Amino acid sequence: MKKYTLFNNDGQKEMDEEEYTQWFFSAIHGHILKKIENDFKHKQKEITNEWIGEVSRKHPKKQRSCLYNDCNIEPIYSHSISKKSVLGNIAKNGYVYMPSIDKDIMTLVHISNASIFPGFCCQHDNDLFQKLDNVKNVDFDNDFFTQLEIRTLSYEISDIKRTIINLEDLLEKLSLEYETLTSSFLQKFNNEFYRKEVSYTGFRCSESSINKIKTTILERIENAKGNLRFLNQEFLCSDNVMGQGFVIGEIIPIAFSGLCSIQLEDHVADILINCLPYKTQTIVSLHFSERDAHSIQSFLSTFNLTDDNSLLRLIETLAVRGTRNIFFNIDYWNSLEKHIQNMFLCDFKNIEKSSINEAIDYSFLTWNWNNKESTT
Ligand SMILES: [Zn+2]
């Protein structure tokens, strides 16, 4: 049997072939890892960029079936904010502005594509939300506010489900890429570099970046699942949802709808919010779990809810720190001073880090903006 002698700092060591092979591969393991990691870094960027493009599509991929219990029909794209009654009210030639998620700019979006989500089939969408899309005579009664709550909740549930599917998809793509890179590199290495009779198969990727990435993505998936459970428990399957609605006789140049979180002293409270300009009136609705009622009332008590200007401060605070599902009238946005625009966009980008429990310290809205325009 062949004998090998290894010289190192401790002197010399005799080895048989198997020991030598093991020593050799453990010595080059670090280099192999580095090479694979380097190749993966480029691929990771490519895959992630492609993925971001896919998840920020205005037409999110459809879910398999309607969100309504036991309905298996394919969903249509529903508007989470009424296209005709609300978005049409602030649109210019059919377009509105929405803040871009990753850049400090506004992007143009046609109202046919604004705020849409694949939630319900055509029939259930019509049945569930008929009050919200009535252009002529809207009756702001209890049913109207309940329909608002259900639609916002459905939008959020559909959005979280989509997030989970997208993250699982990203995880699968990245893992597969790492596996492919590793096996093709090892095959090449074994073919060309080392002796034919011994092949290197013991590559461990426990210290590789893919493991950290896996952990991060799995954490995000768990968080999303937790949010889904929360919405199911506290809103969908609960009889203890409380609502507060305001109908204000003036209108604003924005519309928004979604779930926002208020960081309170000891916990986070979640509110489903809607702020919608209907014809000549603005609807503000807040829905929250009974558990949070006390804290939310105390937050609301920092505003004078009988005063329109104080209500406008509340709307501004919810708009900046509330939801990503928000749309502006184009001319109104362009008429704002640059530093106000920048403050809004900066706050919007940091929406996850901000806390809503106090009013913002600048103002970007005025009542009846369109009357003002026509008289000047
Ligand atoms: Zn259905």
Boltz pocket constraint, residues with backbone or C-beta under 6 A from the ligand:
constraints:
  - pocket:
      binder: B
      contacts: [[A, 66], [A, 67], [A, 68], [A, 71], [A, 72], [A, 73], [A, 120], [A, 121], [A, 122], [A, 123], [A, 124]]
      max_distance: 6.0
